[in-house]
Protein backbone atom coordinates (compact mmCIF):
# COMPACT_ATOMS: atom_id res chain seq x y z
CA UNK A 1 0.00 0.00 0.00
CA UNK A 2 1.33 3.41 -0.93
CA UNK A 3 1.87 5.97 1.76
CA UNK A 4 -0.01 9.26 1.79
CA UNK A 5 3.15 11.21 0.90
CA UNK A 6 3.71 9.08 -2.21
CA UNK A 7 0.11 9.60 -3.33
CA UNK A 8 0.33 13.35 -2.83
CA UNK A 9 3.62 13.52 -4.76
CA UNK A 10 1.79 12.36 -7.87
CA UNK A 11 -0.27 15.56 -7.74
CA UNK A 12 2.81 17.79 -7.47
CA UNK A 13 3.18 18.48 -11.24
CA UNK A 14 -0.50 19.47 -11.51
CA UNK A 15 -0.19 21.78 -8.51
CA UNK A 16 2.99 23.31 -9.93
CA UNK A 17 1.39 24.05 -13.30
CA UNK A 18 -1.69 25.52 -11.59
CA UNK A 19 0.44 27.82 -9.44
CA UNK A 20 2.49 28.88 -12.47
CA UNK A 21 -0.65 29.66 -14.50
CA UNK A 22 -2.22 31.69 -11.69
CA UNK A 23 1.04 33.56 -11.05
CA UNK A 24 1.40 34.37 -14.76
CA UNK A 25 -2.17 35.68 -15.00
CA UNK A 26 -2.01 37.81 -11.86
CA UNK A 27 1.47 39.13 -12.75
CA UNK A 28 0.27 40.25 -16.20
CA UNK A 29 -2.67 42.17 -14.75
CA UNK A 30 -0.63 43.78 -11.96
CA UNK A 31 2.31 44.71 -14.21
CA UNK A 32 0.05 46.21 -16.88
CA UNK A 33 -1.63 48.35 -14.22
CA UNK A 34 1.73 49.48 -12.85
CA UNK A 35 3.64 50.11 -16.07
CA UNK A 36 0.90 50.54 -18.69
CA UNK A 37 0.07 53.88 -20.34
CA UNK A 38 -2.37 56.12 -18.52
CA UNK A 39 -3.15 58.67 -21.23
CA UNK A 40 -6.83 59.43 -21.65
CA UNK A 41 -8.52 61.49 -24.28
CA UNK A 42 -11.08 61.52 -27.04
CA UNK A 43 -9.02 59.36 -29.40
CA UNK A 44 -7.76 56.95 -26.73
CA UNK A 45 -11.25 56.27 -25.42
CA UNK A 46 -12.75 55.67 -28.86
CA UNK A 47 -13.65 52.17 -30.03
CA UNK A 48 -11.27 50.62 -32.56
CA UNK A 49 -12.58 47.99 -34.97
CA UNK A 50 -10.21 46.36 -37.47
CA UNK A 51 -8.60 49.61 -38.53
CA UNK A 52 -11.93 51.28 -39.32
CA UNK A 53 -13.69 53.99 -37.38
CA UNK A 54 -17.00 52.62 -36.14
CA UNK A 55 -19.89 54.35 -37.86
CA UNK A 56 -23.48 53.79 -36.86
CA UNK A 57 -24.94 51.43 -34.32
CA UNK A 58 -23.69 47.98 -33.38
CA UNK A 59 -27.27 46.70 -33.41
CA UNK A 60 -27.22 45.80 -37.11
CA UNK A 61 -29.47 42.96 -38.23
CA UNK A 62 -27.90 40.09 -40.12
CA UNK A 63 -29.56 37.95 -42.74
CA UNK A 64 -30.77 34.64 -41.35
CA UNK A 65 -28.67 32.84 -43.99
CA UNK A 66 -25.56 33.81 -42.04
CA UNK A 67 -26.78 31.80 -39.05
CA UNK A 68 -27.96 28.90 -41.19
CA UNK A 69 -24.55 28.64 -42.86
CA UNK A 70 -22.95 28.64 -39.42
CA UNK A 71 -25.26 25.83 -38.30
CA UNK A 72 -24.55 23.77 -41.42
CA UNK A 73 -20.83 24.25 -40.83
CA UNK A 74 -21.24 23.01 -37.26
CA UNK A 75 -23.19 19.97 -38.45
CA UNK A 76 -20.43 18.94 -40.83
CA UNK A 77 -17.71 19.83 -38.34
CA UNK A 78 -19.27 17.56 -35.72
CA UNK A 79 -19.73 14.90 -38.38
CA UNK A 80 -16.00 14.83 -39.09
CA UNK A 81 -15.24 14.69 -35.37
CA UNK A 82 -17.38 11.56 -35.02
CA UNK A 83 -16.46 9.94 -38.34
CA UNK A 84 -12.70 10.01 -37.86
CA UNK A 85 -12.53 7.69 -34.80
CA UNK A 86 -15.08 5.38 -36.43
CA UNK A 87 -13.03 5.21 -39.63
CA UNK A 88 -9.89 4.39 -37.65
CA UNK A 89 -11.45 1.61 -35.55
CA UNK A 90 -13.79 0.05 -38.11
CA UNK A 91 -11.10 -1.90 -40.04
CA UNK A 92 -10.12 -3.60 -36.76
CA UNK A 93 -13.61 -5.05 -36.27
CA UNK A 94 -13.94 -8.65 -37.39
CA UNK A 95 -15.60 -8.79 -40.81
CA UNK A 96 -18.95 -10.55 -41.00
CA UNK A 97 -19.66 -10.31 -37.28
CA UNK A 98 -22.79 -8.84 -35.74
CA UNK A 99 -20.65 -6.13 -34.19
CA UNK A 100 -19.46 -4.95 -37.61
CA UNK A 101 -23.03 -4.86 -38.93
CA UNK A 102 -24.19 -2.93 -35.87
CA UNK A 103 -21.43 -0.35 -36.28
CA UNK A 104 -22.18 -0.02 -39.98
CA UNK A 105 -25.89 0.55 -39.32
CA UNK A 106 -25.08 3.14 -36.66
CA UNK A 107 -22.76 5.11 -38.92
CA UNK A 108 -25.22 5.03 -41.83
CA UNK A 109 -27.93 6.33 -39.50
CA UNK A 110 -25.58 9.11 -38.41
CA UNK A 111 -24.76 9.97 -42.01
CA UNK A 112 -28.47 9.89 -42.88
CA UNK A 113 -29.28 12.44 -40.17
CA UNK A 114 -26.46 14.63 -41.45
CA UNK A 115 -27.79 14.45 -45.00
CA UNK A 116 -31.24 15.39 -43.70
CA UNK A 117 -29.69 18.51 -42.13
CA UNK A 118 -27.95 19.31 -45.41
CA UNK A 119 -31.16 18.90 -47.43
CA UNK A 120 -33.03 21.07 -44.93
CA UNK A 121 -30.43 23.83 -45.35
CA UNK A 122 -30.52 23.48 -49.13
CA UNK A 123 -34.32 23.73 -49.27
CA UNK A 124 -34.23 26.81 -47.03
CA UNK A 125 -31.88 28.46 -49.54
CA UNK A 126 -28.81 28.56 -47.34
CA UNK A 127 -26.42 27.90 -50.21
CA UNK A 128 -27.87 30.52 -52.59
CA UNK A 129 -25.85 33.71 -52.58
CA UNK A 130 -27.82 36.35 -54.46
C-alpha positions as CSV (number, residue, x, y, z in Angstrom):
1,X,0.0,0.0,0.0
2,X,1.3,3.4,-0.9
3,X,1.9,6.0,1.8
4,X,0.0,9.3,1.8
5,X,3.1,11.2,0.9
6,X,3.7,9.1,-2.2
7,X,0.1,9.6,-3.3
8,X,0.3,13.4,-2.8
9,X,3.6,13.5,-4.8
10,X,1.8,12.4,-7.9
11,X,-0.3,15.6,-7.7
12,X,2.8,17.8,-7.5
13,X,3.2,18.5,-11.2
14,X,-0.5,19.5,-11.5
15,X,-0.2,21.8,-8.5
16,X,3.0,23.3,-9.9
17,X,1.4,24.1,-13.3
18,X,-1.7,25.5,-11.6
19,X,0.4,27.8,-9.4
20,X,2.5,28.9,-12.5
21,X,-0.7,29.7,-14.5
22,X,-2.2,31.7,-11.7
23,X,1.0,33.6,-11.1
24,X,1.4,34.4,-14.8
25,X,-2.2,35.7,-15.0
26,X,-2.0,37.8,-11.9
27,X,1.5,39.1,-12.8
28,X,0.3,40.3,-16.2
29,X,-2.7,42.2,-14.7
30,X,-0.6,43.8,-12.0
31,X,2.3,44.7,-14.2
32,X,0.1,46.2,-16.9
33,X,-1.6,48.3,-14.2
34,X,1.7,49.5,-12.8
35,X,3.6,50.1,-16.1
36,X,0.9,50.5,-18.7
37,X,0.1,53.9,-20.3
38,X,-2.4,56.1,-18.5
39,X,-3.2,58.7,-21.2
40,X,-6.8,59.4,-21.6
41,X,-8.5,61.5,-24.3
42,X,-11.1,61.5,-27.0
43,X,-9.0,59.4,-29.4
44,X,-7.8,57.0,-26.7
45,X,-11.3,56.3,-25.4
46,X,-12.8,55.7,-28.9
47,X,-13.6,52.2,-30.0
48,X,-11.3,50.6,-32.6
49,X,-12.6,48.0,-35.0
50,X,-10.2,46.4,-37.5
51,X,-8.6,49.6,-38.5
52,X,-11.9,51.3,-39.3
53,X,-13.7,54.0,-37.4
54,X,-17.0,52.6,-36.1
55,X,-19.9,54.3,-37.9
56,X,-23.5,53.8,-36.9
57,X,-24.9,51.4,-34.3
58,X,-23.7,48.0,-33.4
59,X,-27.3,46.7,-33.4
60,X,-27.2,45.8,-37.1
61,X,-29.5,43.0,-38.2
62,X,-27.9,40.1,-40.1
63,X,-29.6,38.0,-42.7
64,X,-30.8,34.6,-41.3
65,X,-28.7,32.8,-44.0
66,X,-25.6,33.8,-42.0
67,X,-26.8,31.8,-39.0
68,X,-28.0,28.9,-41.2
69,X,-24.6,28.6,-42.9
70,X,-22.9,28.6,-39.4
71,X,-25.3,25.8,-38.3
72,X,-24.5,23.8,-41.4
73,X,-20.8,24.3,-40.8
74,X,-21.2,23.0,-37.3
75,X,-23.2,20.0,-38.4
76,X,-20.4,18.9,-40.8
77,X,-17.7,19.8,-38.3
78,X,-19.3,17.6,-35.7
79,X,-19.7,14.9,-38.4
80,X,-16.0,14.8,-39.1
81,X,-15.2,14.7,-35.4
82,X,-17.4,11.6,-35.0
83,X,-16.5,9.9,-38.3
84,X,-12.7,10.0,-37.9
85,X,-12.5,7.7,-34.8
86,X,-15.1,5.4,-36.4
87,X,-13.0,5.2,-39.6
88,X,-9.9,4.4,-37.7
89,X,-11.4,1.6,-35.6
90,X,-13.8,0.0,-38.1
91,X,-11.1,-1.9,-40.0
92,X,-10.1,-3.6,-36.8
93,X,-13.6,-5.0,-36.3
94,X,-13.9,-8.6,-37.4
95,X,-15.6,-8.8,-40.8
96,X,-18.9,-10.5,-41.0
97,X,-19.7,-10.3,-37.3
98,X,-22.8,-8.8,-35.7
99,X,-20.6,-6.1,-34.2
100,X,-19.5,-5.0,-37.6
101,X,-23.0,-4.9,-38.9
102,X,-24.2,-2.9,-35.9
103,X,-21.4,-0.4,-36.3
104,X,-22.2,0.0,-40.0
105,X,-25.9,0.5,-39.3
106,X,-25.1,3.1,-36.7
107,X,-22.8,5.1,-38.9
108,X,-25.2,5.0,-41.8
109,X,-27.9,6.3,-39.5
110,X,-25.6,9.1,-38.4
111,X,-24.8,10.0,-42.0
112,X,-28.5,9.9,-42.9
113,X,-29.3,12.4,-40.2
114,X,-26.5,14.6,-41.5
115,X,-27.8,14.5,-45.0
116,X,-31.2,15.4,-43.7
117,X,-29.7,18.5,-42.1
118,X,-27.9,19.3,-45.4
119,X,-31.2,18.9,-47.4
120,X,-33.0,21.1,-44.9
121,X,-30.4,23.8,-45.3
122,X,-30.5,23.5,-49.1
123,X,-34.3,23.7,-49.3
124,X,-34.2,26.8,-47.0
125,X,-31.9,28.5,-49.5
126,X,-28.8,28.6,-47.3
127,X,-26.4,27.9,-50.2
128,X,-27.9,30.5,-52.6
129,X,-25.9,33.7,-52.6
130,X,-27.8,36.4,-54.5
